[in-house]
Amino acid sequence: MDLLENMNAAVSYIENHLDEEINYKEVAKIACFSEHHFKRMFSFIAGISLTEYVRRRRLTLAAFDLKESYMRVIDVAVKYGYNSPDSFSRAFQALHGVIPSTVKSSEAPLKAFPRMTFQMAIKGDVEMNYRFVDKEAFTVVGKKETVASSGSEFNPKMWEQIEEIEETIKPYDNTPFSGILHVSMTKENGDIDYYIATATAKLCPKELELLKIDSQRWAVFQVTGKMPEALLATWERVYTEWFPTSGYQLADAPEFVKGNDTTTEIWVPVKMK
């Protein structure tokens, strides 16, 4: 139940700061996650991104202010973080279907998105195949991209050249821990260092990046089904079904997807609560 309590406490913080700049690091701290993992957890559980939730809630409250108070459009725009009446008007119309200046005098219907509350859902009707692995430290080499933290989907530019990158790193795949690794490591500012890499015992060439991963316990989840849908569905179940009932929490270490010709696995660093 700690997860639900923490997530609801984080939502309470967001709701209390909708009319000012939200400190997402503080939100994540309340939820006992890194900023990156909190945003992922929120998206998986809520079905929308954290940024989209905040946008909808602010525009919902903005409609109430315009309808029930004597505030000017520009004052409401500034209150909810918009730099200009024009940008506020476009966002408002996109959500509500009317421009904000007509709300008070118009009977046009408006949309309201209520505050979100997380509750326990009884699941578990479909088994999850996983195992624990206590792995010694190892080294990977590959291509690296730093992906800026945002509310949008994780979409590295490297994916446009993924086949070429995989061919480049395959000659360095010379350990028993064989396969292509998609490694994600969250930085303090919320940005993500993302690697397409492979474990190796060879020296790292100048054109590739090296990452040393410390010894760690991992929860390893088998992914079965059509890709990428099965991968995304498994990630969602890890966060929304496995973690809340496992007695484990995320450890401060990279997470990665490991794939070869026959299997795909999600490796999540864990520690006991």
C-alpha positions, 0 to 999 in steps of 0.5 A: 500500500506504500506505493498507492499512498506515495503516489496519492501524496505526489498528486496532492502536491501537484494539485496544490501547485497547479497555479505555480511552477511545479517542482517535479523533483520534489514530486518524485521525492514524495513518491519515493522514485527518481524523476524519470521513474516517477513519470514512467510509473505515472504514465503506466498507471494513469494511461496519460503522461504526467505533463498531459495530466497537469495540462488538463487539470490547469485548463479545467481550473482555468475554465472555472475561473473564467466562468465563476470569477471576474478574472481577465483572460490574461490573468488566468493565462498567467496564473496557470503558467502560459506566457501569453494570452494567445498560447493560452487561448490555443490550448484552451480551445484545443481542450474545451472547443471554445475560446476563453473570452467567450466562456462567461457569456456563452452556454457552450459545454466545457470539459472537466478533468477531475483530480486523479486518485490511485486505488488498488486494482485486483489483478494477477490473472495472467502470470509473469515470468521472472527471476532474480539474478545477482550479477557481478560488475561488467562493462558495456560498449556502444553508442550513447545519447543523452535524452532530455527529460520531458513529458513526451514519449521516450524516443531517442534519435539513435533509433533511426540508425539502430540496425547500423549501430547494432552491426557496429557493436556486434564485434565487441560481443565476446562475453557469456552475457551475450546480446544487444543491450538497451541501457537507460541510466537516469541522471540527477537532472532527470535526463537519461543517458541511453546506450545501445551496447553490448557487454565486452572484455575488449578495449573500447574504441574511440568511436564508442562509449564505455559504461561500467555497471556495478554488481547488482541484483536484478529482477529479470522479466521475460517478454513474449509476444509481438514487438514492440507491443509486448515489450511495452505491456511487460514494462507496464505490468512490472510497474503497476503489478509486480512492484506494488506487491513484491516487497522490492523497490527500484535500486539506483542503477541502470535498467536495460532491455537485453535481446538476442535471436531467441529471447527478449528480457527486461532487467530492472535493478532492485533492492528490498524495501 
